[in-house]
């Protein structure tokens, strides 16, 4: 066995060495912190420490399932993240296809850099941008007034916010996600397109029968990874963009913001740890289920 490991190291030593920093990071920040899951089953006390705090079983999970808000925040978390994944994937692929058609390299790089800029902004700054647009005397209401439409109190109207949050999330992540798809498109051999042109295929037919089928593996991988995180709402988006307005809780309150308010007001670390554990379990179930469906449809396209 040692001889086999030596041969493997001599053959792939450079590649294995390149993976070492990533493995160290994964172990330190993903696996070692998992020991903290015991907090979800304890009445954690700072003075007694982790191991000496008393066990309470599933008592910390009661606040999620016994509360009247439990199913509302669970529904909001799943529904809003589904909107982000569905429309975000379509928008990213569409934008990548448009970027691929720009033949002037300087213009293409300028557009890519411009679209990547929102990804570098914090949600605090984006929240102020959205507030400037949607405040009662903001730009959006001024435009509506120009067309004779009565101004809307956006921060008192929860029915509009699933669409607002979806648009905001897509705007911020579009440039980053589209670059991934653009890189995959550029990796497709030009021979396919040349053969299609000879056969008389138009641009839309090339996209439908060449680009999208060859993009399907990366699309499936990214969607599966997104499904795995579907129970983790982007706290910055839901807290800063909505400005934590109580009038919007019915459609924008998710597990992360709910737990944050409970932790801030009650200070129960065990309760927040239980919520994180609940999110992880449901995320695992979702990604395994989605991957199982993909394996049934096409085994080669599955993630594992």
Buried (B, 14 or more C-beta within 10 A) or exposed (E): EEEEEEEEEEEEEEEEEEEEEEEEEEEEEEEEEEEBEBBBBBBBEEEEEEEEBEEBEEBBBBBBEEEEBBEBBBEBBBEBBBBBBEBBBEBBBBBBBEBBEBEEEEEBEEBBEEBBEBBEEEBEEBBEBBBEBBBEEBEBBEEEEEEEEEEBEBBEBBEBBBEBBBBBBBBBBBBBBBBBBBEBBEEBEEEBBEEBEEEEBEEEEBBEEBBBEBBEBBBBBBBBEBBBBBBBBBBBBBBBBBEBEEEBBEBBBBBBBBBBBBBEEEEBBBBBBBBBBBBBEBBEEBBBEBBEEBBEEEEEBBBE
